[in-house]
Amino acid sequence: MSTEETKIFLKRWAPIVTLCVAGVLYINMDMSGQARNAHTGPELTRQLSTAMEQEDFVVDLHLGDSASSIQPQFGGTDEETSRSLLQVAGGEYDTSDATTSLPAWTKNLKNIWEPVADDDTPFLWAVPRTGAIAVNDIFTYCLGLRMANHRGAYTSNATVGVYEYGSNRNLPHVPKLVNVRTSTKAWIDECEKRELIEAQVTDMFISPWLTQAADQLFKTYKARGFVMMRNPVKRIVDEFYFHQHSTQRGDWNIEKAAMALHQYISSEYMVENLVTRTLMKKEEDFDISASEMEVAKEILRTKFIVGIHEWFDISILRFERFFGYVKEFNVLTNLTVNNCHYHSLAYAHHVGNHPYVPNTEEIHEVIYKRNWADFELYQYAKNLFAYQEKLLPGDEQ
């Protein structure tokens, strides 16, 4: 994608992005309506506009302003695919059904252009280190949704149900959690055993076990997939430092934790092309092919509303608009909900509180070569993010 094409694209989508930001500005206000720090209100709009003018829309929080300079910000590695997405920006969303060519597990996720039904369950695929906990906290504490997540409510009752569990953290809602977890394969089996989805007691399901949950839980009532995508360099670096500090986790490995970053990214501990591999349900012992990566793109296009971690605030609003929460919970006008969003985004660790990593080409090159499919999928997802604006309802309020 040429520089000129990028400029045309940015100019075309600038009004829409600015409109989204205007909504986010409500979220970044405190109860008095005043900006709480330099990154809210007019300053956020100014920074966003400046970034767009500089053709560097991604704000890199750990790796410097040019962390993803290996690939163009809006072009992706498949220029033909990117161009086809952008050329239809004035038309309709591509609703061609690719179900017959997709993996079998995807049949339990509805196509994203189908209307959201009351018995559909929003399913956030929690890709590691993409801010899933921050997303969970917004829907839990700010909107008060009944959640099936990694925490779960500890009860002796084997019958699936919803319980108020824990503290509200001085936010609007006490967590409403089902009494199962979604964090392991064993818990996915337990969700199936207890007929969690059939009970229709949860408003949202969050789990990293995408294919297992889709296969086992959504046979009767279907899922509506959404996912936060992140630059693979930043996600992998964040994952490395997170593991070093997570000594209480059951999967903590002293050999892995003792490594330096350059050792880790060249080792067997780094799973290559994690996102693409998960979508294709492919074991680590086998390489990802170019054709499989193209199928992964189709899965995103047909089955997932995409958010971009580097555009976190706008992505949250994207999810809320798609599922009708903006209108249902007065997200843009209720100051209590606004302030809760701000608090959750400002203080949640959706980025990772880890050391700054120099923006070195050596680190990038190793990660890129070993995660080429995830890089291309990420670039495709950024184009898809703009393209999926067509699927959202009009002005909510």
VOPAGU-2260 file (C-alpha; in pm, 1 decimal, decimal comma):
REM VOPAGU-2260
SITE   aa  ch    i         X         Y         Z
SITE  MET   A    0       0,0       0,0       0,0
SITE  SER   A    1     154,7     328,5    -106,5
SITE  THR   A    2     192,6     640,4     106,1
SITE  GLU   A    3     -64,9     818,1    -107,7
SITE  GLU   A    4    -318,3     535,6     -62,6
SITE  THR   A    5    -262,3     549,2     313,2
SITE  LYS   A    6    -331,0     923,2     318,8
SITE  ILE   A    7    -652,6     876,2     119,6
SITE  PHE   A    8    -761,1     602,9     358,4
SITE  LEU   A    9    -690,7     812,3     666,8
SITE  LYS   A   10    -876,4    1113,3     527,1
SITE  ARG   A   11   -1176,6     894,4     441,3
SITE  TRP   A   12   -1199,9     740,6     787,3
SITE  ALA   A   13   -1091,0    1040,1     997,0
SITE  PRO   A   14   -1450,0    1166,6    1059,3
SITE  ILE   A   15   -1562,6     824,4    1180,8
SITE  VAL   A   16   -1264,2     783,4    1410,7
SITE  THR   A   17   -1314,3    1135,8    1543,4
SITE  LEU   A   18   -1680,0    1053,7    1615,0
SITE  CYS   A   19   -1571,5     744,9    1807,3
SITE  VAL   A   20   -1319,5     949,6    2001,4
SITE  ALA   A   21   -1589,5    1202,0    2088,4
SITE  GLY   A   22   -1775,2     918,6    2258,5
SITE  VAL   A   23   -1461,9     800,6    2433,5
SITE  LEU   A   24   -1404,5    1150,6    2567,7
SITE  TYR   A   25   -1715,5    1107,7    2781,8
SITE  ILE   A   26   -1555,5     796,2    2922,9
SITE  ASN   A   27   -1237,5     986,1    3005,5
SITE  MET   A   28   -1416,8    1249,2    3211,4
SITE  ASP   A   29   -1471,0    1241,0    3584,2
SITE  MET   A   30   -1803,8    1310,2    3753,7
SITE  SER   A   31   -1759,4    1684,8    3724,1
SITE  GLY   A   32   -1707,6    1657,0    3350,9
SITE  GLN   A   33   -1350,7    1785,4    3366,6
SITE  ALA   A   34   -1056,7    1605,9    3207,3
SITE  ARG   A   35    -865,4    1413,6    3472,3
SITE  ASN   A   36    -524,8    1407,8    3306,4
SITE  ALA   A   37    -334,4    1524,4    3001,4
SITE  HIS   A   38    -438,5    1225,2    2796,4
SITE  THR   A   39    -812,2    1294,5    2807,0
SITE  GLY   A   40   -1044,4    1546,4    2650,4
SITE  PRO   A   41    -903,7    1780,1    2382,8
SITE  GLU   A   42    -551,0    1647,1    2438,4
SITE  LEU   A   43    -657,9    1295,9    2334,1
SITE  THR   A   44    -822,1    1434,9    2020,7
SITE  ARG   A   45    -510,3    1638,8    1943,1
SITE  GLN   A   46    -278,7    1340,0    1986,4
SITE  LEU   A   47    -501,2    1120,3    1774,5
SITE  SER   A   48    -520,5    1378,2    1495,9
SITE  THR   A   49    -144,3    1428,4    1505,4
SITE  ALA   A   50     -82,5    1055,6    1490,5
SITE  MET   A   51    -311,9    1021,5    1189,2
SITE  GLU   A   52    -136,3    1304,1    1011,5
SITE  GLN   A   53     194,0    1130,1    1073,2
SITE  GLU   A   54      55,8     799,9     939,6
SITE  ASP   A   55     141,6     630,8    1269,3
SITE  PHE   A   56    -196,1     562,7    1424,0
SITE  VAL   A   57     -64,4     296,7    1661,0
SITE  VAL   A   58      51,1     433,5    1996,6
SITE  ASP   A   59     334,0     204,4    2101,7
SITE  LEU   A   60     342,6     176,0    2478,0
SITE  HIS   A   61     656,8     -33,3    2524,8
SITE  LEU   A   62     863,0     -49,4    2211,5
SITE  GLY   A   63     894,6     307,1    2085,6
SITE  ASP   A   64     695,5     494,8    1821,1
SITE  SER   A   65     810,0     277,1    1532,6
SITE  ALA   A   66     769,5     -64,1    1693,0
SITE  SER   A   67     564,2    -200,8    1408,1
SITE  SER   A   68     767,3     -37,6    1133,4
SITE  ILE   A   69     847,3    -377,6     985,9
SITE  GLN   A   70     507,1    -363,9     817,4
SITE  PRO   A   71     304,8     -60,9     702,3
SITE  GLN   A   72      44,3      45,5     956,1
SITE  PHE   A   73    -254,7      11,2     727,4
SITE  GLY   A   74    -127,8    -199,2     441,2
SITE  GLY   A   75     -60,8    -542,9     579,3
SITE  THR   A   76     166,5    -785,6     403,1
SITE  ASP   A   77     -99,7    -893,4     157,8
SITE  GLU   A   78    -139,5    -573,6     -42,9
SITE  GLU   A   79    -410,0    -716,7    -268,1
SITE  THR   A   80    -625,7    -817,7      27,6
SITE  SER   A   81    -578,1    -480,2     196,1
SITE  ARG   A   82    -665,2    -291,5    -122,3
SITE  SER   A   83    -981,2    -495,6    -176,4
SITE  LEU   A   84   -1097,6    -411,1     175,8
SITE  LEU   A   85   -1032,1     -40,7     134,4
SITE  GLN   A   86   -1180,2      -9,6    -212,7
SITE  VAL   A   87   -1520,0    -127,2     -90,1
SITE  ALA   A   88   -1517,3     122,7     196,6
SITE  GLY   A   89   -1810,3     300,5      35,0
SITE  GLY   A   90   -2005,8     -19,7     -26,0
SITE  GLU   A   91   -2152,0    -297,8     184,6
SITE  TYR   A   92   -1977,2    -541,7     413,8
SITE  ASP   A   93   -1876,2    -862,9     239,2
SITE  THR   A   94   -2132,6   -1113,8     366,3
SITE  SER   A   95   -2022,9   -1403,6     149,8
SITE  ASP   A   96   -2049,2   -1714,1     365,6
SITE  ALA   A   97   -1725,0   -1911,3     383,5
SITE  THR   A   98   -1853,1   -2166,0     636,7
SITE  THR   A   99   -1789,9   -2466,7     414,9
SITE  SER   A  100   -1418,7   -2381,9     393,5
SITE  LEU   A  101   -1370,8   -2300,4     762,3
SITE  PRO   A  102   -1278,0   -2535,7    1048,7
SITE  ALA   A  103   -1570,3   -2728,3    1195,5
SITE  TRP   A  104   -1562,2   -2548,6    1531,8
SITE  THR   A  105   -1662,0   -2218,0    1367,7
SITE  LYS   A  106   -2012,8   -2342,8    1289,7
SITE  ASN   A  107   -2111,3   -2263,6    1649,1
SITE  LEU   A  108   -2025,3   -1895,6    1605,2
SITE  LYS   A  109   -2278,0   -1689,6    1412,4
SITE  ASN   A  110   -2169,9   -1477,9    1118,1
SITE  ILE   A  111   -2112,4   -1127,3    1245,8
SITE  TRP   A  112   -2353,7    -963,4    1000,9
SITE  GLU   A  113   -2647,8   -1162,9    1136,6
SITE  PRO   A  114   -2865,8    -972,1    1384,8
SITE  VAL   A  115   -2779,5   -1031,6    1750,9
SITE  ALA   A  116   -3050,7   -1251,5    1905,0
SITE  ASP   A  117   -3152,0   -1256,7    2271,5
SITE  ASP   A  118   -3022,4   -1611,1    2314,9
SITE  ASP   A  119   -2683,5   -1541,2    2154,8
SITE  THR   A  120   -2387,4   -1526,5    2395,7
SITE  PRO   A  121   -2108,5   -1273,7    2335,0
SITE  PHE   A  122   -1782,5   -1471,4    2348,0
SITE  LEU   A  123   -1458,0   -1280,8    2404,4
SITE  TRP   A  124   -1163,8   -1487,6    2289,2
SITE  ALA   A  125    -903,6   -1393,2    2550,4
SITE  VAL   A  126    -579,8   -1400,5    2354,1
SITE  PRO   A  127    -295,8   -1379,9    2611,0
SITE  ARG   A  128    -169,0   -1027,6    2686,5
SITE  THR   A  129    -428,3    -843,8    2480,2
SITE  GLY   A  130    -613,5    -675,5    2767,2
SITE  ALA   A  131    -891,0    -932,0    2816,8
SITE  ILE   A  132    -900,6    -872,6    3193,2
SITE  ALA   A  133    -948,6    -498,7    3140,6
SITE  VAL   A  134   -1232,4    -571,2    2895,1
SITE  ASN   A  135   -1381,9    -813,6    3146,4
SITE  ASP   A  136   -1366,6    -554,5    3424,8
SITE  ILE   A  137   -1550,2    -292,8    3220,2
SITE  PHE   A  138   -1836,5    -527,1    3142,7
SITE  THR   A  139   -1837,2    -659,8    3500,0
SITE  TYR   A  140   -1804,6    -346,4    3712,7
SITE  CYS   A  141   -1934,8     -75,1    3479,0
SITE  LEU   A  142   -2224,6    -250,3    3304,3
SITE  GLY   A  143   -2308,5    -517,8    3561,4
SITE  LEU   A  144   -2325,5    -805,8    3312,8
SITE  ARG   A  145   -2352,1   -1163,9    3435,7
SITE  MET   A  146   -2010,4   -1304,8    3353,3
SITE  ALA   A  147   -1864,2   -1647,0    3282,8
SITE  ASN   A  148   -1491,4   -1581,6    3318,0
SITE  HIS   A  149   -1161,4   -1690,7    3471,1
SITE  ARG   A  150   -1265,1   -1597,6    3823,5
SITE  GLY   A  151   -1597,4   -1768,2    3880,0
SITE  ALA   A  152   -1793,9   -1773,7    4205,7
SITE  TYR   A  153   -1687,8   -2030,4    4465,0
SITE  THR   A  154   -1999,4   -2214,6    4580,6
SITE  SER   A  155   -2086,3   -2565,2    4693,2
SITE  ASN   A  156   -2388,5   -2566,4    4462,4
SITE  ALA   A  157   -2331,5   -2792,2    4159,3
SITE  THR   A  158   -2625,5   -2639,3    3975,7
SITE  VAL   A  159   -2513,2   -2357,2    3753,7
SITE  GLY   A  160   -2622,0   -2015,0    3874,2
SITE  VAL   A  161   -2521,5   -1650,6    3912,5
SITE  TYR   A  162   -2387,5   -1508,2    4238,6
SITE  GLU   A  163   -2278,2   -1165,1    4353,6
SITE  TYR   A  164   -1918,6   -1232,9    4442,6
SITE  GLY   A  165   -1645,0   -1009,9    4579,1
SITE  SER   A  166   -1622,2    -633,2    4612,3
SITE  ASN   A  167   -1739,4    -363,3    4373,9
SITE  ARG   A  168   -1401,7    -179,6    4412,0
SITE  ASN   A  169   -1597,9     142,9    4461,9
SITE  LEU   A  170   -1739,1     102,0    4111,7
SITE  PRO   A  171   -2108,4      78,0    4016,1
SITE  HIS   A  172   -2156,3    -300,0    4030,4
SITE  VAL   A  173   -2058,4    -595,4    4244,9
SITE  PRO   A  174   -1941,3    -876,5    4012,3
SITE  LYS   A  175   -2218,0   -1113,0    3904,5
SITE  LEU   A  176   -2038,8   -1439,7    3830,8
SITE  VAL   A  177   -2152,0   -1787,4    3737,2
SITE  ASN   A  178   -2024,1   -2065,8    3962,0
SITE  VAL   A  179   -1791,8   -2214,3    3702,7
SITE  ARG   A  180   -1465,6   -2093,3    3555,8
SITE  THR   A  181   -1351,2   -2073,5    3194,4
SITE  SER   A  182    -973,1   -2066,6    3236,8
SITE  THR   A  183    -876,5   -2430,1    3169,6
SITE  LYS   A  184    -981,9   -2718,3    2949,5
SITE  ALA   A  185   -1105,6   -2901,0    3259,8
SITE  TRP   A  186   -1332,3   -2608,0    3342,7
SITE  ILE   A  187   -1464,4   -2599,6    2985,8
SITE  ASP   A  188   -1560,8   -2965,6    3038,0
SITE  GLU   A  189   -1732,8   -2865,0    3361,8
SITE  CYS   A  190   -1921,6   -2586,3    3183,7
SITE  GLU   A  191   -2047,5   -2845,3    2936,1
SITE  LYS   A  192   -2139,7   -3088,1    3213,6
SITE  ARG   A  193   -2340,8   -2822,1    3395,8
SITE  GLU   A  194   -2501,2   -2699,8    3069,8
SITE  LEU   A  195   -2390,4   -2343,2    3131,2
SITE  ILE   A  196   -2501,2   -2197,7    2797,9
SITE  GLU   A  197   -2829,2   -2391,0    2787,0
SITE  ALA   A  198   -2916,0   -2243,4    3128,9
SITE  GLN   A  199   -2909,4   -1894,7    2972,1
SITE  VAL   A  200   -2776,8   -1737,0    3291,8
SITE  THR   A  201   -2471,4   -1557,8    3153,9
SITE  ASP   A  202   -2456,1   -1238,0    2949,2
SITE  MET   A  203   -2096,2   -1287,4    2836,9
SITE  PHE   A  204   -1845,9   -1572,5    2811,4
SITE  ILE   A  205   -1469,4   -1502,3    2825,5
SITE  SER   A  206   -1204,8   -1767,3    2773,9
SITE  PRO   A  207    -869,7   -1830,5    2603,5
SITE  TRP   A  208    -992,5   -2177,7    2504,7
SITE  LEU   A  209   -1159,2   -2068,1    2184,2
SITE  THR   A  210   -1198,7   -2386,9    1983,9
SITE  GLN   A  211   -1271,5   -2612,7    2280,8
SITE  ALA   A  212   -1544,6   -2383,4    2413,8
SITE  ALA   A  213   -1696,9   -2330,2    2069,8
SITE  ASP   A  214   -1702,2   -2704,1    2001,6
SITE  GLN   A  215   -1844,7   -2811,3    2335,1
SITE  LEU   A  216   -2067,9   -2531,7    2465,2
SITE  PHE   A  217   -2246,3   -2355,1    2180,4
SITE  LYS   A  218   -2420,0   -2637,1    1995,8
SITE  THR   A  219   -2772,8   -2521,5    2081,0
SITE  TYR   A  220   -2735,4   -2150,5    2150,8
SITE  LYS   A  221   -2472,3   -1984,6    1935,7
SITE  ALA   A  222   -2184,4   -1755,9    2026,5
SITE  ARG   A  223   -2104,8   -1409,7    1894,1
SITE  GLY   A  224   -1727,1   -1386,0    1869,1
SITE  PHE   A  225   -1519,1   -1078,4    1944,9
SITE  VAL   A  226   -1146,1   -1042,4    2002,2
SITE  MET   A  227    -879,1    -784,7    2081,7
SITE  MET   A  228    -583,5    -813,8    1842,9
SITE  ARG   A  229    -237,0    -684,4    1935,3
SITE  ASN   A  230      93,2    -621,9    1759,2
SITE  PRO   A  231     274,8    -958,2    1792,6
SITE  VAL   A  232     602,8    -793,8    1897,7
SITE  LYS   A  233     437,9    -614,8    2187,7
SITE  ARG   A  234     223,7    -912,4    2284,6
SITE  ILE   A  235     519,2   -1152,8    2294,3
SITE  VAL   A  236     748,2    -912,8    2483,0
SITE  ASP   A  237     469,4    -843,3    2732,4
SITE  GLU   A  238     407,3   -1215,8    2775,0
SITE  PHE   A  239     777,3   -1274,2    2844,6
SITE  TYR   A  240     797,8   -1016,1    3124,1
SITE  PHE   A  241     459,6   -1117,1    3263,9
SITE  HIS   A  242     583,5   -1474,4    3307,1
SITE  GLN   A  243     900,0   -1359,7    3483,6
SITE  HIS   A  244     691,7   -1187,2    3751,2
SITE  SER   A  245     413,8   -1448,3    3779,6
SITE  THR   A  246     583,9   -1680,6    4025,6
SITE  GLN   A  247     253,4   -1781,7    4187,9
SITE  ARG   A  248      98,5   -1914,1    3868,2
SITE  GLY   A  249      76,7   -2287,8    3816,7
SITE  ASP   A  250     248,0   -2268,1    3476,9
SITE  TRP   A  251     549,7   -2069,7    3605,9
SITE  ASN   A  252     875,3   -2216,3    3475,3
SITE  ILE   A  253    1205,3   -2121,9    3637,5
SITE  GLU   A  254    1410,8   -2198,9    3326,1
SITE  LYS   A  255    1189,1   -1976,3    3112,5
SITE  ALA   A  256    1184,9   -1701,8    3375,8
SITE  ALA   A  257    1565,7   -1698,9    3395,9
SITE  MET   A  258    1605,3   -1628,3    3024,8
SITE  ALA   A  259    1689,5   -1294,2    2870,5
SITE  LEU   A  260    1446,5   -1162,8    2610,2
SITE  HIS   A  261    1672,2   -1245,5    2314,9
SITE  GLN   A  262    1703,5   -1601,8    2445,0
SITE  TYR   A  263    1330,3   -1641,9    2495,7
SITE  ILE   A  264    1227,2   -1530,7    2147,5
SITE  SER   A  265    1465,9   -1786,0    1994,4
SITE  SER   A  266    1359,6   -2070,0    2223,7
SITE  GLU   A  267    1091,9   -2336,6    2210,5
SITE  TYR   A  268     907,2   -2159,5    2493,3
SITE  MET   A  269     775,7   -1895,6    2252,5
SITE  VAL   A  270     477,7   -2039,8    2066,5
SITE  GLU   A  271     506,2   -1941,5    1702,0
SITE  ASN   A  272     200,5   -1781,8    1538,8
SITE  LEU   A  273     -16,8   -1837,4    1845,5
SITE  VAL   A  274    -323,6   -1654,1    1713,7
SITE  THR   A  275    -326,1   -1816,9    1370,4
SITE  ARG   A  276    -244,5   -2155,0    1523,6
SITE  THR   A  277    -538,7   -2129,4    1764,1
SITE  LEU   A  278    -783,2   -2033,9    1489,7
SITE  MET   A  279    -666,5   -2327,9    1278,0
SITE  LYS   A  280    -661,0   -2564,0    1579,1
SITE  LYS   A  281    -309,0   -2666,3    1488,2
SITE  GLU   A  282     -54,8   -2821,9    1723,8
SITE  GLU   A  283     283,2   -2658,3    1784,3
SITE  ASP   A  284     470,5   -2943,4    1614,8
SITE  PHE   A  285     335,8   -2841,4    1272,5
SITE  ASP   A  286     411,5   -2530,6    1068,9
SITE  ILE   A  287     145,4   -2284,3     953,3
SITE  SER   A  288     101,7   -2265,8     577,6
SITE  ALA   A  289      10,8   -1962,0     369,3
SITE  SER   A  290    -325,6   -2116,2     280,7
SITE  GLU   A  291    -405,7   -2172,0     649,4
SITE  MET   A  292    -325,4   -1811,5     723,4
SITE  GLU   A  293    -577,4   -1707,4     455,3
SITE  VAL   A  294    -841,5   -1927,1     620,5
SITE  ALA   A  295    -763,5   -1755,9     951,4
SITE  LYS   A  296    -839,7   -1421,5     785,5
SITE  GLU   A  297   -1174,6   -1555,9     670,8
SITE  ILE   A  298   -1254,3   -1667,0    1025,7
SITE  LEU   A  299   -1192,9   -1312,9    1149,1
SITE  ARG   A  300   -1399,5   -1160,3     867,2
SITE  THR   A  301   -1699,4   -1384,9     918,2
SITE  LYS   A  302   -1700,9   -1474,7    1287,7
SITE  PHE   A  303   -1539,8   -1195,5    1494,0
SITE  ILE   A  304   -1590,2    -831,6    1572,8
SITE  VAL   A  305   -1231,2    -713,2    1590,5
SITE  GLY   A  306   -1079,1    -470,3    1836,6
SITE  ILE   A  307    -721,6    -341,8    1820,4
SITE  HIS   A  308    -527,6    -328,8    2146,2
SITE  GLU   A  309    -331,6     -22,4    2037,3
SITE  TRP   A  310    -668,7     154,7    1990,9
SITE  PHE   A  311    -806,9      23,1    2318,2
SITE  ASP   A  312   -1061,0     293,5    2409,4
SITE  ILE   A  313   -1215,5     298,1    2063,5
SITE  SER   A  314   -1223,8     -81,2    2052,7
SITE  ILE   A  315   -1418,9     -97,2    2379,9
SITE  LEU   A  316   -1672,4     142,7    2234,0
SITE  ARG   A  317   -1682,3     -71,0    1917,5
SITE  PHE   A  318   -1779,8    -379,4    2119,4
SITE  GLU   A  319   -2038,9    -186,1    2317,6
SITE  ARG   A  320   -2198,1     -45,1    2004,8
SITE  PHE   A  321   -2212,8    -382,8    1831,0
SITE  PHE   A  322   -2382,7    -559,1    2120,8
SITE  GLY   A  323   -2622,9    -271,5    2188,2
SITE  TYR   A  324   -2476,0    -180,2    2526,6
SITE  VAL   A  325   -2426,8     186,0    2435,8
SITE  LYS   A  326   -2801,5     232,1    2421,1
SITE  GLU   A  327   -2898,2     -18,6    2690,2
SITE  PHE   A  328   -2666,1     127,1    2954,6
SITE  ASN   A  329   -2648,2     490,0    2832,7
SITE  VAL   A  330   -2273,6     454,1    2797,0
SITE  LEU   A  331   -2222,7     795,6    2637,2
SITE  THR   A  332   -2446,5     998,6    2870,0
SITE  ASN   A  333   -2451,3     829,8    3211,2
SITE  LEU   A  334   -2172,6     995,1    3410,8
SITE  THR   A  335   -2146,9     705,0    3654,2
SITE  VAL   A  336   -2086,7     463,7    3369,1
SITE  ASN   A  337   -1848,0     713,3    3205,5
SITE  ASN   A  338   -1639,5     746,7    3518,6
SITE  CYS   A  339   -1626,1     369,6    3565,4
SITE  HIS   A  340   -1493,9     329,5    3211,7
SITE  TYR   A  341   -1230,4     591,1    3276,9
SITE  HIS   A  342   -1121,5     430,7    3602,5
SITE  SER   A  343   -1103,3      85,4    3446,7
SITE  LEU   A  344    -901,2     204,1    3149,1
SITE  ALA   A  345    -671,8     429,3    3350,0
SITE  TYR   A  346    -580,4     184,3    3622,7
SITE  ALA   A  347    -624,4    -160,7    3472,3
SITE  HIS   A  348    -311,8    -346,1    3360,3
SITE  HIS   A  349    -427,0    -400,0    3004,0
SITE  VAL   A  350     -81,9    -303,5    2876,3
SITE  GLY   A  351     153,2    -470,1    3121,8
SITE  ASN   A  352     361,4    -286,4    3379,3
SITE  HIS   A  353     695,0    -409,9    3251,2
SITE  PRO   A  354    1031,8    -255,2    3159,4
SITE  TYR   A  355    1069,5     -42,2    2850,2
SITE  VAL   A  356    1219,4    -246,4    2567,2
SITE  PRO   A  357    1449,1     -73,3    2317,8
SITE  ASN   A  358    1307,4     -64,1    1969,1
SITE  THR   A  359    1575,4    -286,1    1815,7
SITE  GLU   A  360    1550,8    -434,7    1470,8
SITE  GLU   A  361    1718,5    -751,5    1592,4
SITE  ILE   A  362    1436,0    -829,9    1836,9
SITE  HIS   A  363    1174,6    -740,3    1575,6
SITE  GLU   A  364    1332,4    -950,3    1305,8
SITE  VAL   A  365    1347,4   -1266,9    1514,0
SITE  ILE   A  366     988,5   -1231,2    1634,4
SITE  TYR   A  367     866,6   -1141,0    1286,4
SITE  LYS   A  368    1030,0   -1439,9    1118,7
SITE  ARG   A  369     888,3   -1680,5    1373,0
SITE  ASN   A  370     542,6   -1517,6    1375,9
SITE  TRP   A  371     498,0   -1415,7    1013,0
SITE  ALA   A  372     138,1   -1541,1     996,6
SITE  ASP   A  373      31,8   -1355,0    1310,4
SITE  PHE   A  374     188,7   -1035,2    1173,1
SITE  GLU   A  375      -9,8   -1062,6     852,8
SITE  LEU   A  376    -326,1   -1148,4    1043,8
SITE  TYR   A  377    -273,5    -846,1    1267,6
SITE  GLN   A  378    -233,6    -613,3     969,5
SITE  TYR   A  379    -545,9    -762,4     814,1
SITE  ALA   A  380    -732,6    -711,5    1144,0
SITE  LYS   A  381    -648,8    -339,7    1145,8
SITE  ASN   A  382    -801,8    -297,8     803,1
SITE  LEU   A  383   -1096,0    -510,9     913,1
SITE  PHE   A  384   -1146,5    -284,0    1213,3
SITE  ALA   A  385   -1219,9       8,8     981,8
SITE  TYR   A  386   -1424,6    -206,9     746,6
SITE  GLN   A  387   -1648,8    -340,2    1025,4
SITE  GLU   A  388   -1777,1       8,9    1097,8
SITE  LYS   A  389   -2042,3     -83,6     840,0
SITE  LEU   A  390   -2188,2    -343,5    1075,5
SITE  LEU   A  391   -2254,8    -104,0    1360,9
SITE  PRO   A  392   -2587,1      64,1    1434,9
SITE  GLY   A  393   -2628,7     432,7    1366,8
SITE  ASP   A  394   -2631,0     704,9    1632,9
SITE  GLU   A  395   -2733,0     538,2    1955,0
SITE  GLN   A  396   -2827,1     840,4    2159,9
